[in-house]
């Protein structure tokens, strides 16, 4: 929730505590994607990529990690990697589209619109 609110540093601290407290949690991919989002929102795209990849490794069908991964690649100008991310996501989630982003209510509408634009640029359909 803190990542959604744009409070990246607090989100990171809380997610790290949760991961250390229960490293064998089967839903740890949520924590990993929370870290990915927090770093993405803070503009730390390389670190966002690392955490998004970890989340996808644990749960390939978790759409949001794919979104953060693709958008981070676009932000860094890694267009080819962004396209690969979209294709990889579509293999496990063939009906995925940018409108699925609406399930995550980012408080900062400018950041939400920027994320949406980057997902389009990566190749996700509306």
ABEGO torsion letter per residue (X at the ends): XAAAAGBAAAAAAAAAAAAAABAABAAAAAAAAAAAAAAAAAGBAAAAAAAAAAAAAABAABAAAAAAAAAAAAAAGBAAAAAAAAAAAAAABAABBAAAAAABBBABAAAAAAAAAAAAAAGBBX
